[in-house]
Amino acid sequence: PHGGSTPPQRIRSVSPTYAMMEATRCQGRVTISGDVYQIDGKEVVLMGGNYVVKAQPYYPPLEVVRSNAQSMFQGAQNMAYVPPPASNGAARPVVPCVRLGAMMEAALKEKGTTVDESFKTTLEGVVKTFQEEGVYVFLDMHQDACATTNGGEGYPWWATADFQQRAGCKLEQCCCCCCFSRWCCECWPDSCRTPYITTPVYPLQPFFCLCNCLARQFGLDIQTYDQDPVPWEPYSVGSEGNPAWMNVGNASMRRNNADSQWSRLLTTAQVQNTARRIYASKHNDADRAIFFDPFVSLVKYLCSVWEKYDNVIAVELMNEPPIAGLPDICYVLTVWSKILAFQADVMAELEKDATVPKSPIAIANFTSTVEGESWFIKLLTCCPCSGTPREAKKIFDSFAQQNRLILSFHFYSPPATGSFEEVIQLAKKNAIKLGGIPIFLSEYFENGAQLMADKLAVAVNQGANAVTYWQYVDRDYTQQDGWYIYTEEVQALGGVVSNAGIINTPGWDVYKTTVADGTFWGAYITGAGGGRQNVLELVPATNVSASLPVPWPKNYTSLHHGLKCDPESSDCAKDAKEAKDL
């Protein structure tokens, strides 16, 4: 299996009844026409779930993928829901789809632009399996909180390590002046440098000038595991262990990247500094070589996957791009335009290379929000310097005219202050500004399969013709509510870490040996829990009542991410008691 991880043998047989469904499968490529999706010139509706494994082996075994694909297809066939007709009155069939993770850290294990061959084999095997079972695919270059070296996943650790080697004085974090961007006093300790990675020298910390005690008032403080004598050493760059596994093997990281805790990663100095470098990476020679060119290389490869497999719909460049540059307010007020500019930079590179297949591209903005969905987003988009940059607009217009541009967005509260329906309508308005392109509601979360199914119907009724909930998980295979697997011994000891980030020491002591020997499977980090299967078959025929705005949890801010907590998980009951005790 890809990544050196050996999953348990939980394989099920394929039902022969699925062979009878071949005649009813939609066949052919999904294309874009204006703001709608079509197959062979007929409008379709795309419904499904995310399919993202946040650590090695990055994908389940193919027999599990096949069984899941068959279940998705059958669910789309069996659902009672009938989408509104096309503008010409024609019926629109529901086509099952997934938003499939294709992470840079998985594809580029070594520094450089060469995509790993084992990754190619695994990814294309998964895509082909979905193709054979009639399921369509959005390829999602997924990341949350940037990289493993600060507790997240997505971007390779060697890129952030290189940023650290070239880091300037930490005063550059709060000043637009370039005088501090260089390191010219070798007698100063390394701790005076801007942090991009987490080590004992550069501990995970709130953004510069925000002390931990103040961050605690908003639930953004950084916590450590009291059983570790040097909390930030295990799996850090330069220590023993693979830095690609720091997000799973460092107990203090697990305190901060658990499902209801990981918002605090987004406001760390490490994420704020890394994201700022990434968004401008095309325009710095060293950053271009270490990050931008490898990123573009992966996009080009994913475009070739689109060309090879006609069930691939588009390549999505960014998942929930984090805010960047705090505490430099001057920069923060331009971050909306910086994120768009980075994606336009990537797309411009694709257009320069005539050999790159003309795949549709999905773009997103700060944490995959849309203009107008909260006062904070309005603040980020109201300044003259915060709109779509002129050169980026030219690139977007070109792709829109070629029917190759999609607006991807999410619904979580926070950051949204309006209702589910209101955010979808705002996304449609944003899409019109971008040239009348289709929208893709690529993530939302509800506590339960039926509620997830209800929202699929609401989204399509509101005009979102492609929708994927967060997220599809084969709970029969993993025996968990996410794409992560524990050994029987770890399960018997009560698991590893709770939703609230409380380390279960007996379980942790066993689990960490599986990280040390590379046999761990998947990861319960950054919102990986709460997954569901068999959702499509539950989409109702009747209209679902209108949604109300979702109240934010106490002390949450616009910088937090909405919770993903499954009330049926044993962790949630445990969390309630832990929160009360704390």
C-alpha positions as CSV (number, residue, x, y, z in Angstrom):
1,P,0.0,0.0,0.0
2,H,1.1,3.6,-0.7
3,G,3.1,5.2,2.1
4,G,4.3,2.0,3.7
5,S,1.2,1.6,5.9
6,T,-0.4,-1.8,6.2
7,P,-4.2,-1.6,6.7
8,P,-6.2,-4.3,8.4
9,Q,-7.7,-7.0,6.3
10,R,-11.3,-5.8,6.3
11,I,-12.4,-6.7,2.8
12,R,-15.9,-7.3,1.6
13,S,-17.2,-9.1,-1.4
14,V,-18.7,-7.2,-4.4
15,S,-22.4,-7.9,-4.9
16,P,-23.2,-9.4,-8.3
17,T,-26.4,-7.3,-8.4
18,Y,-24.3,-4.2,-9.2
19,A,-23.3,-5.7,-12.6
20,M,-26.9,-5.2,-13.7
21,M,-26.7,-1.4,-13.3
22,E,-24.2,-0.8,-16.1
23,A,-26.9,0.2,-18.6
24,T,-28.2,3.0,-16.3
25,R,-24.9,4.6,-15.6
26,C,-24.2,8.1,-17.0
27,Q,-21.3,7.8,-19.4
28,G,-19.2,10.5,-20.9
29,R,-17.3,13.5,-19.7
30,V,-18.9,16.2,-17.6
31,T,-18.6,19.5,-19.4
32,I,-19.4,23.1,-18.4
33,S,-21.9,25.2,-20.3
34,G,-22.2,28.6,-18.7
35,D,-23.2,27.9,-15.1
36,V,-24.4,24.3,-15.5
37,Y,-22.8,20.9,-15.8
38,Q,-23.7,18.6,-18.7
39,I,-23.0,15.1,-20.0
40,D,-23.5,14.8,-23.8
41,G,-25.3,18.2,-23.9
42,K,-27.8,17.3,-21.2
43,E,-27.8,19.0,-17.8
44,V,-26.9,16.9,-14.8
45,V,-26.8,17.4,-11.0
46,L,-23.7,16.2,-9.2
47,M,-24.2,14.9,-5.6
48,G,-21.8,13.1,-3.3
49,G,-19.3,13.4,-0.5
50,N,-15.7,14.2,0.1
51,Y,-13.2,11.3,0.0
52,V,-10.1,12.5,1.8
53,V,-7.6,10.5,3.9
54,K,-5.5,13.0,5.8
55,A,-2.3,10.9,6.2
56,Q,-0.7,7.8,4.7
57,P,-1.8,5.7,2.9
58,Y,-3.9,8.6,1.6
59,Y,-6.4,6.2,-0.1
60,P,-8.2,3.0,1.0
61,P,-7.5,-0.3,-0.8
62,L,-9.1,-0.5,-4.3
63,E,-11.6,-3.2,-3.2
64,V,-12.9,-0.8,-0.5
65,V,-13.1,2.1,-3.1
66,R,-15.0,-0.2,-5.4
67,S,-17.5,-1.2,-2.8
68,N,-17.9,2.5,-1.8
69,A,-18.4,3.5,-5.4
70,Q,-21.0,0.9,-5.9
71,S,-22.9,2.1,-2.8
72,M,-22.8,5.7,-4.0
73,F,-24.1,4.7,-7.4
74,Q,-26.9,2.6,-5.9
75,G,-27.7,5.5,-3.5
76,A,-28.1,7.9,-6.4
77,Q,-30.4,5.4,-8.2
78,N,-32.5,4.8,-5.1
79,M,-32.9,8.3,-3.8
80,A,-36.5,9.7,-3.8
81,Y,-35.3,13.2,-4.7
82,V,-35.9,14.6,-8.2
83,P,-34.0,17.8,-9.0
84,P,-35.7,20.8,-10.5
85,P,-35.8,20.5,-14.3
86,A,-33.4,22.3,-16.6
87,S,-34.3,25.7,-18.0
88,N,-35.7,24.0,-21.1
89,G,-37.9,21.8,-19.0
90,A,-35.8,18.6,-19.4
91,A,-35.3,16.3,-16.5
92,R,-31.8,16.4,-14.9
93,P,-30.5,13.1,-13.6
94,V,-28.5,12.9,-10.3
95,V,-24.9,11.7,-11.0
96,P,-22.8,10.5,-8.0
97,C,-19.5,12.2,-7.4
98,V,-16.7,12.5,-4.9
99,R,-14.2,15.2,-4.1
100,L,-11.1,13.1,-4.0
101,G,-8.0,14.3,-2.0
102,A,-4.8,14.7,-4.1
103,M,-2.4,16.2,-1.6
104,M,0.9,17.7,-2.5
105,E,2.5,16.0,0.5
106,A,1.5,12.6,-0.9
107,A,2.5,13.4,-4.5
108,L,5.9,15.0,-3.8
109,K,7.6,13.2,-1.0
110,E,11.0,14.5,-2.0
111,K,12.1,18.0,-2.7
112,G,11.6,18.9,-6.4
113,T,9.0,18.8,-9.2
114,T,8.9,15.0,-9.9
115,V,5.5,13.5,-8.9
116,D,6.0,10.2,-7.1
117,E,5.3,7.2,-9.3
118,S,3.7,5.2,-6.5
119,F,1.3,8.1,-5.9
120,K,0.4,8.2,-9.6
121,T,-0.3,4.5,-9.6
122,T,-2.5,4.7,-6.5
123,L,-4.4,7.8,-7.4
124,E,-5.1,6.6,-11.0
125,G,-6.2,3.2,-9.6
126,V,-8.7,5.0,-7.4
127,V,-10.0,7.2,-10.2
128,K,-10.3,4.3,-12.6
129,T,-12.2,2.3,-10.0
130,F,-14.7,5.2,-9.6
131,Q,-14.9,5.4,-13.3
132,E,-15.8,1.8,-13.7
133,E,-18.6,2.2,-11.2
134,G,-20.1,5.3,-12.6
135,V,-18.9,7.8,-10.0
136,Y,-17.4,11.2,-11.1
137,V,-14.4,12.9,-9.4
138,F,-13.3,16.4,-8.5
139,L,-9.5,16.2,-7.8
140,D,-9.0,18.3,-4.7
141,M,-5.5,19.5,-3.8
142,H,-6.5,19.4,-0.2
143,Q,-4.7,21.1,2.8
144,D,-5.7,22.2,6.2
145,A,-3.4,24.5,8.2
146,C,-0.7,24.1,5.6
147,A,1.7,21.4,6.6
148,T,2.6,18.6,9.0
149,T,5.3,20.8,10.6
150,N,2.6,22.9,12.2
151,G,0.0,20.1,12.9
152,G,-1.9,20.4,9.6
153,E,-1.7,18.4,6.4
154,G,-1.4,19.0,2.6
155,Y,1.9,20.8,1.8
156,P,5.2,19.0,2.1
157,W,7.3,19.5,5.2
158,W,10.5,20.1,3.1
159,A,9.0,23.3,1.8
160,T,8.4,24.8,5.2
161,A,11.8,23.6,6.3
162,D,13.3,25.5,3.5
163,F,11.4,28.6,4.4
164,Q,12.8,28.3,7.9
165,Q,16.4,28.0,6.6
166,R,15.9,31.4,4.9
167,A,13.9,33.1,7.6
168,G,14.5,36.7,8.5
169,C,14.2,38.5,11.8
170,K,10.9,37.8,13.6
171,L,10.1,41.6,13.5
172,E,9.2,41.2,9.9
173,Q,5.9,39.5,11.0
174,C,4.5,42.8,12.1
175,C,6.2,45.3,9.7
176,C,5.8,45.9,6.0
177,C,9.4,47.1,5.9
178,C,11.7,44.7,4.0
179,C,14.6,45.6,6.3
180,F,13.7,42.7,8.6
181,S,13.3,40.1,5.9
182,R,17.0,39.3,5.9
183,W,19.1,37.6,8.6
184,C,22.3,39.6,8.9
185,C,23.4,39.2,12.5
186,E,24.8,35.7,13.0
187,C,25.4,36.3,16.7
188,W,21.7,36.3,17.4
189,P,20.1,33.0,18.5
190,D,17.9,31.2,16.0
191,S,14.9,31.8,18.2
192,C,14.9,35.4,16.9
193,R,14.0,34.2,13.4
194,T,10.5,34.2,12.0
195,P,9.0,30.7,12.7
196,Y,7.8,28.5,9.8
197,I,8.1,25.1,11.4
198,T,7.7,23.7,14.9
199,T,10.7,22.6,16.9
200,P,12.0,23.1,20.4
201,V,13.6,26.3,19.1
202,Y,10.4,27.4,17.3
203,P,7.6,26.2,19.5
204,L,4.1,26.3,18.1
205,Q,2.7,29.6,19.1
206,P,-0.1,32.2,18.4
207,F,0.8,34.7,15.8
208,F,3.5,37.3,16.7
209,C,2.4,39.8,19.5
210,L,-0.5,37.6,20.6
211,C,0.4,36.1,23.9
212,N,-0.9,32.6,24.8
213,C,-2.9,33.8,27.8
214,L,-4.8,36.3,25.7
215,A,-5.3,33.8,22.9
216,R,-6.8,31.5,25.6
217,Q,-9.8,33.9,26.0
218,F,-10.8,33.0,22.4
219,G,-9.9,29.3,22.4
220,L,-6.8,30.0,20.2
221,D,-4.1,29.2,22.8
222,I,-1.6,26.5,22.1
223,Q,-1.5,23.5,24.5
224,T,1.2,20.9,25.2
225,Y,1.1,17.3,26.4
226,D,2.5,17.2,30.0
227,Q,4.0,13.7,29.6
228,D,6.5,15.0,27.0
229,P,9.7,16.4,28.5
230,V,10.4,18.4,25.3
231,P,6.9,18.8,23.7
232,W,7.9,20.0,20.2
233,E,10.8,17.6,19.6
234,P,9.2,14.4,18.4
235,Y,9.2,14.3,14.6
236,S,10.3,17.9,14.3
237,V,12.7,18.9,11.5
238,G,16.2,17.9,12.6
239,S,15.2,15.4,15.2
240,E,14.6,11.6,15.0
241,G,11.5,10.6,13.1
242,N,10.0,11.6,9.8
243,P,8.7,15.3,9.8
244,A,6.0,14.2,7.5
245,W,4.5,12.4,10.5
246,M,4.7,15.2,13.0
247,N,1.0,15.9,12.8
248,V,0.2,12.4,14.0
249,G,3.2,11.4,16.0
250,N,3.8,14.4,18.2
251,A,1.4,14.3,21.2
252,S,1.4,18.1,21.7
253,M,0.4,18.5,18.1
254,R,-2.5,16.1,18.7
255,R,-3.7,18.3,21.5
256,N,-4.0,21.2,19.0
257,N,-5.2,19.5,15.8
258,A,-8.0,17.4,17.2
259,D,-11.4,17.9,15.5
260,S,-12.8,20.6,17.8
261,Q,-9.4,22.2,18.5
262,W,-7.7,22.7,15.2
263,S,-8.9,26.3,14.6
264,R,-6.0,27.3,16.9
265,L,-3.5,26.1,14.3
266,L,-4.9,28.6,11.7
267,T,-3.8,31.6,13.8
268,T,-0.3,30.3,14.7
269,A,2.7,32.2,13.7
270,Q,3.8,29.2,11.7
271,V,0.7,29.1,9.5
272,Q,0.5,32.9,9.2
273,N,4.1,33.1,8.0
274,T,3.9,30.0,5.7
275,A,0.7,31.0,4.0
276,R,2.1,34.5,3.3
277,R,5.2,33.0,1.6
278,I,3.0,30.6,-0.4
279,Y,0.7,33.2,-1.8
280,A,3.7,35.2,-3.2
281,S,5.8,32.2,-4.1
282,K,5.8,32.8,-7.8
283,H,7.6,36.2,-7.3
284,N,10.5,35.1,-5.3
285,D,13.1,33.0,-7.0
286,A,13.9,30.7,-4.0
287,D,10.3,30.3,-3.0
288,R,9.3,29.6,-6.6
289,A,11.9,26.8,-6.8
290,I,10.9,25.2,-3.5
291,F,7.1,25.6,-3.6
292,F,5.5,27.3,-6.7
293,D,7.2,25.2,-9.4
294,P,6.5,21.9,-7.6
295,F,2.9,23.0,-7.0
296,V,2.4,23.7,-10.7
297,S,4.0,20.4,-11.6
298,L,1.4,18.6,-9.5
299,V,-1.4,20.6,-11.1
300,K,-0.1,19.7,-14.6
301,Y,0.0,16.0,-13.7
302,L,-3.6,16.2,-12.3
303,C,-4.7,17.9,-15.6
304,S,-3.3,14.8,-17.4
305,V,-5.4,12.6,-15.1
306,W,-8.4,14.6,-16.2
307,E,-7.5,14.0,-19.8
308,K,-7.0,10.2,-19.3
309,Y,-10.1,9.5,-17.3
310,D,-13.4,11.0,-18.5
311,N,-15.0,10.7,-15.1
312,V,-12.7,13.5,-13.8
313,I,-14.6,16.8,-13.7
314,A,-12.0,19.4,-12.6
315,V,-8.9,20.1,-10.6
316,E,-9.4,22.2,-7.5
317,L,-6.4,24.2,-6.6
318,M,-6.9,25.1,-3.0
319,N,-9.0,23.9,0.0
320,E,-9.8,26.6,2.6
321,P,-6.8,28.9,2.0
322,P,-5.9,30.3,5.4
323,I,-5.7,33.9,6.3
324,A,-2.1,35.0,6.3
325,G,0.2,37.7,7.6
326,L,-1.1,38.4,11.1
327,P,-0.4,40.7,12.9
328,D,0.4,42.8,9.8
329,I,-3.0,44.3,9.3
330,C,-1.9,46.1,6.1
331,Y,-1.2,42.7,4.6
332,V,-4.3,41.0,6.1
333,L,-6.6,43.5,4.4
334,T,-5.2,42.4,1.0
335,V,-5.2,38.6,1.7
336,W,-8.4,38.1,-0.4
337,S,-6.6,39.4,-3.5
338,K,-3.4,37.6,-2.6
339,I,-5.1,34.2,-2.6
340,L,-6.8,34.9,-6.0
341,A,-3.5,36.2,-7.4
342,F,-1.7,32.9,-6.4
343,Q,-4.3,30.8,-8.1
344,A,-4.2,33.0,-11.2
345,D,-0.4,32.7,-11.2
346,V,-0.8,28.9,-11.3
347,M,-3.4,29.1,-14.1
348,A,-1.1,31.4,-16.1
349,E,1.6,28.8,-16.0
350,L,-0.8,26.2,-17.3
351,E,-1.7,28.4,-20.2
352,K,1.9,29.0,-21.1
353,D,2.4,25.2,-21.6
354,A,0.6,24.0,-24.7
355,T,1.2,20.4,-23.7
356,V,-1.0,20.7,-20.5
357,P,-4.6,19.3,-21.1
358,K,-7.3,21.9,-20.9
359,S,-8.9,20.7,-17.6
360,P,-11.5,22.9,-15.9
361,I,-10.1,24.5,-12.7
362,A,-11.9,25.2,-9.5
363,I,-10.8,28.2,-7.4
364,A,-11.6,29.3,-3.9
365,N,-10.8,32.1,-1.5
366,F,-10.1,32.6,2.2
367,T,-11.2,29.4,4.0
368,S,-13.4,28.8,0.9
369,T,-15.9,31.5,1.8
370,V,-17.8,33.8,-0.6
371,E,-18.1,37.6,-0.6
372,G,-20.7,38.9,1.8
373,E,-21.2,35.9,4.0
374,S,-20.1,37.6,7.2
375,W,-19.0,41.1,8.4
376,F,-15.4,39.9,8.5
377,I,-15.5,38.8,4.8
378,K,-17.1,42.1,3.9
379,L,-14.2,43.8,5.6
380,L,-11.7,41.8,3.7
381,T,-13.4,42.6,0.4
382,C,-14.4,46.2,0.8
383,C,-11.1,47.9,0.3
384,P,-10.0,48.9,-3.2
385,C,-6.8,46.8,-2.8
386,S,-8.7,43.7,-1.8
387,G,-10.7,42.8,-4.9
388,T,-9.6,40.6,-7.8
389,P,-6.3,41.8,-9.2
390,R,-6.5,43.0,-12.8
391,E,-4.1,40.4,-14.1
392,A,-5.9,37.7,-12.2
393,K,-9.3,38.8,-13.6
394,K,-7.9,38.5,-17.1
395,I,-6.9,34.9,-16.4
396,F,-10.2,34.1,-14.8
397,D,-12.1,35.6,-17.7
398,S,-10.1,33.6,-20.2
399,F,-10.9,30.3,-18.4
400,A,-14.6,31.3,-17.9
401,Q,-14.9,32.0,-21.7
402,Q,-13.5,28.5,-22.3
403,N,-16.0,27.0,-19.9
404,R,-13.1,25.9,-17.7
405,L,-13.7,27.8,-14.4
406,I,-15.6,26.7,-11.3
407,L,-16.2,28.6,-8.0
408,S,-15.7,26.2,-5.1
409,F,-17.1,27.3,-1.7
410,H,-17.9,25.8,1.8
411,F,-20.6,26.4,4.4
412,Y,-19.5,26.4,8.0
413,S,-20.5,28.6,10.9
414,P,-18.2,30.3,11.6
415,P,-17.1,31.9,9.4
416,A,-20.6,32.3,7.9
417,T,-23.2,34.4,9.8
418,G,-26.1,33.8,7.4
419,S,-28.1,30.7,6.6
420,F,-27.1,27.8,4.3
421,E,-29.5,29.1,1.6
422,E,-28.2,32.7,1.9
423,V,-24.6,31.6,1.4
424,I,-25.5,29.6,-1.7
425,Q,-27.2,32.7,-3.2
426,L,-24.1,34.8,-2.4
427,A,-22.0,32.2,-4.2
428,K,-24.1,32.5,-7.3
429,K,-23.7,36.3,-7.2
430,N,-19.9,35.8,-6.9
431,A,-19.9,33.4,-9.8
432,I,-21.7,35.9,-12.0
433,K,-18.9,38.4,-11.3
434,L,-16.4,35.7,-12.4
435,G,-18.1,35.3,-15.8
436,G,-21.3,33.4,-15.1
437,I,-19.5,30.2,-14.0
438,P,-20.9,27.2,-12.2
439,I,-20.7,26.9,-8.4
440,F,-19.5,23.9,-6.4
441,L,-20.6,23.6,-2.8
442,S,-17.6,21.4,-2.0
443,E,-18.0,21.1,1.8
444,Y,-20.6,21.4,4.5
445,F,-21.2,19.3,7.7
446,E,-24.3,18.2,9.5
447,N,-24.7,15.9,12.6
448,G,-26.1,12.8,11.0
449,A,-26.6,11.1,7.7
450,Q,-30.2,12.2,7.2
451,L,-29.4,15.9,7.9
452,M,-26.5,15.7,5.4
453,A,-28.9,14.2,2.8
454,D,-31.5,16.9,3.5
455,K,-28.9,19.6,2.8
456,L,-28.0,18.0,-0.5
457,A,-31.6,18.5,-1.6
458,V,-31.7,22.1,-0.3
459,A,-28.4,23.0,-2.0
460,V,-29.6,21.7,-5.4
461,N,-33.0,23.4,-5.0
462,Q,-31.1,26.6,-4.4
463,G,-29.1,26.3,-7.6
464,A,-25.9,24.6,-6.5
465,N,-25.6,21.9,-9.2
466,A,-22.6,20.2,-7.7
467,V,-22.5,19.4,-4.0
468,T,-20.3,17.2,-1.8
469,Y,-20.8,16.9,2.0
470,W,-18.0,16.5,4.5
471,Q,-17.4,13.6,4.3
472,Y,-17.9,10.1,3.0
473,V,-16.3,7.5,5.3
474,D,-16.6,3.7,5.1
475,R,-17.2,3.3,8.9
476,D,-17.6,-0.5,8.4
477,Y,-14.0,-0.6,7.1
478,T,-12.4,1.8,9.5
479,Q,-14.5,1.0,12.6
480,Q,-14.3,4.8,13.2
481,D,-16.2,7.9,12.1
482,G,-13.3,9.0,9.9
483,W,-10.6,7.7,7.6
484,Y,-8.3,6.4,10.3
485,I,-7.7,2.9,11.8
486,Y,-6.5,1.9,15.2
487,T,-5.2,-1.5,16.2
488,E,-7.4,-3.6,18.3
489,E,-5.1,-3.0,21.3
490,V,-5.4,0.8,20.9
491,Q,-9.2,0.5,20.6
492,A,-9.4,-1.7,23.7
493,L,-7.5,1.0,25.6
494,G,-10.0,3.7,24.6
495,G,-8.4,5.3,21.5
496,V,-5.8,8.0,21.2
497,V,-7.2,11.5,21.5
498,S,-10.6,12.9,22.1
499,N,-12.4,15.5,20.0
500,A,-11.4,18.0,22.7
501,G,-7.7,17.2,22.3
502,I,-7.3,15.2,25.5
503,I,-4.6,12.6,25.1
504,N,-5.6,9.1,26.4
505,T,-2.1,8.2,27.7
506,P,-2.5,4.3,27.7
507,G,-3.8,4.4,24.1
508,W,-1.2,6.9,23.0
509,D,1.7,4.9,24.4
510,V,0.6,2.0,22.1
511,Y,-0.4,4.1,19.1
512,K,2.9,6.0,19.0
513,T,4.7,2.8,18.3
514,T,2.7,2.5,15.1
515,V,3.9,5.9,14.0
516,A,7.5,5.1,14.9
517,D,7.4,2.0,12.7
518,G,5.3,3.6,9.9
519,T,2.3,1.3,10.2
520,F,-0.3,3.8,11.3
521,W,-3.3,4.3,9.0
522,G,-4.9,7.6,8.3
523,A,-5.3,10.4,10.9
524,Y,-7.9,11.8,13.2
525,I,-6.8,15.4,12.7
526,T,-8.2,18.8,11.5
527,G,-11.8,17.7,11.1
528,A,-11.4,14.1,10.0
529,G,-14.2,12.8,12.2
530,G,-18.0,12.8,11.8
531,G,-17.9,11.0,8.4
532,R,-20.9,9.1,7.0
533,Q,-21.8,6.6,4.3
534,N,-25.0,5.7,2.5
535,V,-26.2,9.3,2.5
536,L,-27.3,9.6,-1.1
537,E,-30.1,7.1,-0.7
538,L,-31.6,9.3,2.0
539,V,-32.0,12.4,0.0
540,P,-35.7,13.2,0.5
541,A,-38.4,13.8,-2.2
542,T,-40.2,16.5,-0.2
543,N,-39.1,20.0,0.4
544,V,-36.9,20.5,3.4
545,S,-37.8,23.5,5.7
546,A,-35.6,26.6,5.3
547,S,-32.5,26.8,7.4
548,L,-31.8,29.4,10.1
549,P,-28.4,31.0,10.7
550,V,-26.3,28.6,12.8
551,P,-25.2,30.2,16.2
552,W,-21.4,30.3,16.7
553,P,-20.0,28.4,19.7
554,K,-19.1,30.6,22.7
555,N,-16.0,32.7,22.3
556,Y,-15.6,31.7,18.6
557,T,-14.4,34.4,16.2
558,S,-14.3,34.8,12.4
559,L,-10.8,33.1,12.5
560,H,-12.3,29.9,13.9
561,H,-13.6,26.9,11.8
562,G,-17.1,25.6,12.4
563,L,-17.2,22.4,14.5
564,K,-17.5,18.9,13.0
565,C,-18.6,16.8,15.9
566,D,-20.6,13.6,15.5
567,P,-23.1,13.3,18.4
568,E,-23.1,9.5,18.0
569,S,-19.4,9.2,18.6
570,S,-18.2,8.1,22.0
571,D,-15.8,11.0,22.0
572,C,-18.6,13.5,22.1
573,A,-20.0,12.3,25.4
574,K,-16.5,12.2,26.7
575,D,-15.8,15.7,25.5
576,A,-18.8,17.1,27.3
577,K,-17.5,15.6,30.6
578,E,-14.0,16.8,29.9
579,A,-15.2,20.3,29.1
580,K,-17.1,20.4,32.4
581,D,-14.2,19.1,34.4
582,L,-11.8,21.7,32.8
